[in-house]
Structures are given as C-alpha cells and as structure tokens.
Amino acid sequence: MTVTYLKTGKAQAERDEDDAKVRAVVETTLADIGARGDAAVRELSVKFDKYDPPSFRLSPSEIEAAMSKVSARDMDDIRFAQNQIRGFAQAQRASMTDIEVETLPGVILGHKNIPVQSVGCYVPGGKFPMVASAHMSVLTASVAGVPRIIAAAPPQNGAPHPAIVAAMQLGGAHEIYVMGGMQAVGAMALGTETIEPVHMIVGPGNAFVAEAKRQLFGRVGIDLFAGPTETMVIADDTVDAELCATDLLGQAEHGYNSPAVLVTNSEKLAKATLAEIDRILAILPTAETARTSWADYGEVILCDTYDEMLAVADDIASEHVQVMTDRDDWFLEHMTCYGALFLGARTNVANGDKVIGTNHTLPTKKAGRYTGGLWVGKFLKTHSYQKILTDEAAALVGEYGSRLCMLEGFVGHAEQCNIRVRRYGGKNVAYGTAAE
C-alpha cells in the first residue's frame, strides 16, 4: 500500500496529553456536583457562563417569552427541519416491531421495544448556538415515546437562547434548563436538590461534555461518545478543489480541535485543495477557529487506488464522510466504519447537521467501528419474555434444561427445571438426572 501524507496534524501523543487534562478536570467537577448538587452547578454556571438565575429551569411563561423573540422566518425554518427529522425518525421507529413467535409447540418467545423512561438532552452553545441539536435529541426521543424528556443548553449573552428554547419546546421537551457544559450533563445524570436524575444522557458537545458522558456511563446510559466534530472528504478528480476545501473548512470552523481529512487518489486535487484552503481562510469570517483547527488537526492523505482510499477511511472511522467520486455507491457498499455518509457532490455534511432528516449526533474518535449515531432506536430498550403454555412443553424444555445446567455444575438451576418436569411431565426426576 502506498499512502502519502501531504499534510499532518498534531501527533497522537499530544492529543492524548490534551485528553488526559480534560479527564482530570471532569472527574473533579463531577465529584463536586455529586457532593454539593445545586450549589456546585450554580458556581460553575457563574464561573463559565456568568449566569446566576433564580431557577435554571424555565417556567412556561419564560419559555413563551423566549419563543416570542424568534422571527416568523426562523420559526418556519425550525418547523421545516423538525418535519424532516420527525418523518425519518417515525419511519425508523416503524421498522422496529415487537415480536412473538412459537418456537416449539406451547413455547412462546417474544420481545417488546420499551422507551427509556427519562432522558436528558444536552444542546451545545459554545461559539455557536446548536439549534439543530435540539431537533436531533429532543424530537427523536419524543418520537420514541420517552415519557420524561429534559433538555439543557447554555445561556447566550446572559439569557436563554430563543431559537434553542423554541426548538426544545416544539420538539417535545417536558423540562427546559439553561445550563451549559459538563455541569449540565452532571446535574442531569447525577441529580440535584431541584433536578430529578435521568436514566440516559444524549447529545453532542465539546471535549469536556464528551468526557463527562464517558465518566458517567454505567451510572446512566449514553447515546455515544460524541466529541469534537470530525470530517473526511473522499474525492477523486471528478470534483474540484473548491468543493473539497469548502467541505473541509465548513466543519473545521466548529472548534479548535475539529479534525478535517482529505483522502484522494489525485495529487493534483490534493495540492489544489491545500491552495484553495489558504484562499478561503483569507476571507472566511470564522477563519480564526478554522485556521487553528486545520493547522493542528487537518490532514491530506494521497493514495494510489480506491481500495487504499477505502482502507484508510475505514481505519480513521471519521464522524462525517463526504464521498465525491466516480463510484460513490461502491463506497456505500464497502465502507464499514464511519458516523454518517454523504454521497455525491450535491449533498454535504451541513445538510445532515441541520435539516435533511438524518441525525447529526454521531460517533467520533473511532467509535464508528462499533456503533452508529443517535437514532430513535437508541431511546428504545428491547426486552425479551417467554411463556410456556402446555405441560408437554414444560417437561420437554425442562429435561434439556436440567441436563445442561448439570453440565455446568449448577445443581440449583437444574432443580428449577426438574420440579417442572415432575409436576407437568408426571415423572420423578432426581437432581441432574432428567429423563432421557
């Protein structure tokens, strides 16, 4: 395999050092929230957001007041996006059916899809108010039938962000809080004097939010590890440098540590994209962030063949993968590790981020190797059940069960089976000697 890096970012050791620093801060913060509850959350809100309200939870009148500040056009756009996301989520939910089958005469097995009973949805603020994240988490949980959905987002300029509040309310949130970062995640997961803890935490965020979710996993469920945005462009000479550079920088503007990677088999396109990125950075209003992100985390990888491009892409397992080649469907068929695919030059990652209908909360840091993104199914738990309807079935399964329990040395287990054989099969079966 011939793979050439025309540009690299920070070394892995430096990235690991950054992660270690984040881990230490989050561990201390979560311990403080667990010990002091509302007082710790308030101190963190004042420190990071300069926000000290009488209550972090918005009242109905405060929700109404915030929504009244959203323009008619913005409200229409939010409703349009939510209609697309709701429609796709409903189609996904309809694909998940309860089942019940008779596997042997008189033996009934089944499963039910039961919604998680309470979910905390985090909506990032930071540099950009992520209105769309409310659709992706709150609305999708609502379609799944979650009976208690709470949502939190940081304040903007000392007040609730009107459009985020509108998106949360229209999406179906039952409680809305104005809290940011790891303190919001910690408060929703651990609970405080005024916030009842939830069973699951979802939503994207910065490195501190992602690490908080990682440390809380087990105590609560999480959707996935959704850290800083990652994007990859897989391109050949069927597209031009302007498209590639625009798609890379369009995601690099998320934050100072957002990896953006070009994988191509065209040296001409690779070099032209590097030059085009420099041109765009000179005029992009968000260039300060995008330039740092590109310098530290941007990569350009030149391959000889499409098979090499596929292997490199699957190894990186990027969150967003924009494919613009003469064989987009070939990549769809063969790629196995990614967050979401965006196929062809007509589509782009921003479509998925904001409006097209798929979910934008996606796996990062190679998590695409073992999980997909947030979807309606993440809010559903598939629980199995069984029942035996006839004496004959009870005796038959019991005989096999008894012998298999004794194979492992579980005598008490075997007797659970034996007593059914004796009662329903009319046989006197001793420990571990179920009828042949």
Sequence and secondary structure as in RCSB ss.txt:
>XXXX:A:sequence
MTVTYLKTGKAQAERDEDDAKVRAVVETTLADIGARGDAAVRELSVKFDKYDPPSFRLSPSEIEAAMSKVSARDM
DDIRFAQNQIRGFAQAQRASMTDIEVETLPGVILGHKNIPVQSVGCYVPGGKFPMVASAHMSVLTASVAGVPRII
AAAPPQNGAPHPAIVAAMQLGGAHEIYVMGGMQAVGAMALGTETIEPVHMIVGPGNAFVAEAKRQLFGRVGIDLF
AGPTETMVIADDTVDAELCATDLLGQAEHGYNSPAVLVTNSEKLAKATLAEIDRILAILPTAETARTSWADYGEV
ILCDTYDEMLAVADDIASEHVQVMTDRDDWFLEHMTCYGALFLGARTNVANGDKVIGTNHTLPTKKAGRYTGGLW
VGKFLKTHSYQKILTDEAAALVGEYGSRLCMLEGFVGHAEQCNIRVRRYGGKNVAYGTAAE
>XXXX:A:secstr
  EEEEE  S HHHHHHHHHHHHHHHHHHHHHHHHHTHHHHHHHHHHHH    S SB  HHHHHHHHTTS HHHH
HHHHHHHHHHHHHHHHHHHH   EEEEEETTEEEEEEEEE SEEEEE   TTS  HHHHIIIIIHHHHHT SEEE
EEE  BTTB  HHHHHHHHHHT SEEEE  HHHHHHHHHH  SSS   SEEE    HHHHHHHHHHBTTBEES  
  S  EEEEE TTS HHHHHHHHHHHHTT TT  EEEEES HHHHHHHHHHHHHHHTT TTHHHHHHHHHHHEEE
EEESSHHHHHHHHHHHT SEEEEESTTHHHHHHH  S SEEEESTT  HHHHHHTSSS      TTGGGT     
GGGGEEEEEEEEE SHHHHHHHHHHHHHHHHHTT HHHHHHHHHHHHHHH     TT    
